Amino acid sequence: MRRFLLLITLYSGILTYGQIGGKTIFNFLNLAVSAKQAALGGKIFAGLETDIFQPTFNPATLNGGLQDQLGLNYTDYLSDINYGNVAYAPHIKHIGQVYTAVTYINYGRFQYADENGNRNGHFSAGEAAVLLGYAYHFPESYWHIGLNTKFILSNLENFSSTGLAFDLGILYQNIEKGFDVGFVARNAGFQLSTYQGTQENLPFELGLTLSKTFKHAPFKWFLSFENLQIPSIAFINPAHNIQDPNGKVIEENITFADQVFRHTIVGVELFPRKKFNLRAGYNFRRNAELSQKDQRFGSGFNFGFSLNLRKFEINYAYSNYNFASGANFMSITLHLNEF
């Protein structure tokens, strides 16, 4: 325990800051890593205690119920981009339960072309991260704390970069009342090697999730807040500008309420205690940033389902980004102790 607290102290001293909108590198680290997460809006930091992928976003959620589970996730992302995740939580003698995960993303195949449009071969691009996590439950309390360490490798054509990142998570879990609160500082770190000699920022993020299960109601709700390190997260979207009768362009009006809602994700799970579950979530920022002025319906909406059998669990989710595109998530969790 002393060594664990020492590591937390050292890692919490890393100076970094977060920005979004293409101003950081290794942004694949913020993609949803499972169908459950995706169905509930994309970023869930607590409340999915039976999801083997949950500690990837908050290491404090690692628990004994995840032991002997192997998780595999594949995501058919935008265009020909795809990515996948593998997660496992073994128990190691003299150490205890640890968490391991691997994330990769394949950006597809690209063509070389000069300024005249002459094509000359192809190249590829991809990134990956290997994660090792650990959590500690304070005895006779509702509090948990956890730490993830991630080694990152990025290869974009003939440019490459490596990095090291850390997640520090806290979980308050009251099982009797069915109430969870998770807070996490994610992706605090630095580049070990740069693409062309310039140090760039990692996608640091502060996140918070509250979840509640009701004893006599067949649903569970989730309320998440993402990117809390950036209070003013909203920006004016030119696609939402309008013209008055005189032809003057009127820009989108960003209010305080807009700023709050763009941090917000809401989700609900139906029949959480049954073998078959339904989930839905809504991501306000995704709707505001990716929808078109006259076609806003559906952007930011997510839904999915799961079928939990004795030996394995199947989860599917669909995330709608705008009227033209979306992503499909398929996750399989194997209960290895049943084989």
Secondary structure, 3 states (H helix, E strand, C coil): CHHHHHHHHHHHCCCCCCCCCCCCCCHHHHCCCCHHHHHCCCCCCCCCCCCCCHHHHCHHHCCHHHCCEEEEEEEECCCCCEEEEEEECCEECCCEECEEEEEEEEEEEEEEECCCCCEEEEEEEEEEEEEEEEEEECCCCCEEEEEEEEEEEEEECCEEEEEEEEEEEEEEEECCCCEEEEEEEEEEEEEEECCCCCCCCCCCEEEEEEEEECCCCCEEEEEEECCCCCCCCCCCCHHHCEECCCCCEECCCCCHHHHHHCCEEEEEEECCCCCEEEEEEEEHHHHHHHCECCECCCCCEEEEEEEECCCEEEEEEEEEEECCEEEEEEEEEEEHHHC
